[in-house]
Amino acid sequence: MSADLELGEDTGFQRRFWRIQRIAWAGFALVIVAALLGLTGAGGPLSRSVVRTPDGLIDSPRISRWSAAEELRFELSGRDGARIDLSPGFATHF
């Protein structure tokens, strides 16, 4: 009796398929980690950006989702004359 079954298996193809499958698993794992970190715009430690200036700070999302509500927060220091200027293009895009 032979140890090998003669089923017409293509072991080279099977090994290539397994290698591609492991690469896909690693890719899916990277996407999940990116989402957990907030790099997809849904929340997480890297989802927001805070810029501090002498006049205050700006808290904004790093990645915005299409047709989703976003919050852009400004905190102004107590200095006189501090103002916020937004370009007309800002309203067009947001």
C-alpha positions as CSV (number, residue, x, y, z in Angstrom):
1,M,0.0,0.0,0.0
2,S,1.4,3.4,-1.0
3,A,1.7,6.2,1.6
4,D,0.6,8.8,-1.0
5,L,-2.9,8.9,-2.3
6,E,-3.1,9.5,-6.0
7,L,-5.8,12.2,-6.1
8,G,-4.2,14.4,-8.7
9,E,-3.3,17.1,-6.2
10,D,-1.2,20.1,-7.3
11,T,1.0,20.7,-4.3
12,G,2.8,23.7,-5.9
13,F,-0.6,25.4,-6.4
14,Q,-1.6,24.6,-2.9
15,R,1.6,26.1,-1.4
16,R,1.1,29.3,-3.5
17,F,-2.5,29.5,-2.4
18,W,-1.5,29.2,1.3
19,R,1.2,31.9,0.9
20,I,-1.3,34.3,-0.7
21,Q,-3.8,33.5,2.0
22,R,-1.3,34.3,4.8
23,I,-0.5,37.6,3.0
24,A,-4.2,38.4,2.9
25,W,-4.5,37.6,6.6
26,A,-1.7,40.0,7.4
27,G,-3.3,42.7,5.2
28,F,-6.7,42.3,7.0
29,A,-4.9,42.5,10.4
30,L,-3.3,45.8,9.3
31,V,-6.6,47.2,8.3
32,I,-8.1,46.2,11.7
33,V,-5.2,47.8,13.6
34,A,-5.5,51.0,11.6
35,A,-9.2,51.1,12.4
36,L,-8.6,50.6,16.1
37,L,-6.1,53.4,16.1
38,G,-8.5,55.8,14.4
39,L,-7.0,56.0,11.0
40,T,-10.3,55.3,9.3
41,G,-12.0,58.4,10.8
42,A,-14.3,56.6,13.2
43,G,-12.6,57.4,16.5
44,G,-9.5,56.2,18.3
45,P,-6.3,57.7,19.7
46,L,-5.1,58.9,16.3
47,S,-8.4,60.1,14.9
48,R,-8.1,63.8,16.0
49,S,-5.5,66.4,15.5
50,V,-4.8,69.2,18.0
51,V,-2.8,72.2,16.9
52,R,-1.7,74.7,19.6
53,T,-1.0,78.3,18.7
54,P,-0.3,81.4,20.8
55,D,-3.9,82.4,20.2
56,G,-5.5,79.2,21.3
57,L,-6.0,75.7,19.9
58,I,-7.7,73.9,17.0
59,D,-9.1,70.4,17.5
60,S,-10.1,68.8,14.2
61,P,-10.5,65.3,12.8
62,R,-7.5,63.9,10.9
63,I,-9.7,62.0,8.5
64,S,-13.2,63.1,7.5
65,R,-15.9,60.8,6.2
66,W,-18.1,61.7,3.3
67,S,-21.5,63.1,4.3
68,A,-20.7,62.5,8.0
69,A,-21.1,65.1,10.7
70,E,-17.7,66.3,12.1
71,E,-16.8,68.6,14.9
72,L,-14.2,71.3,14.5
73,R,-13.4,73.0,17.8
74,F,-11.6,76.3,18.4
75,E,-10.5,77.5,21.8
76,L,-9.3,81.1,21.9
77,S,-7.0,82.5,24.5
78,G,-8.1,85.6,26.4
79,R,-6.1,87.9,24.1
80,D,-8.0,90.9,22.6
81,G,-8.5,90.8,18.8
82,A,-8.2,87.0,18.4
83,R,-10.4,86.0,15.4
84,I,-11.0,83.0,13.2
85,D,-10.9,83.5,9.4
86,L,-12.3,80.7,7.2
87,S,-11.9,80.8,3.5
88,P,-14.9,80.5,1.1
89,G,-13.5,77.2,-0.1
90,F,-13.8,75.8,3.5
91,A,-17.6,76.1,3.4
92,T,-17.6,74.5,-0.1
93,H,-15.7,71.4,1.0
94,F,-17.1,71.0,4.4
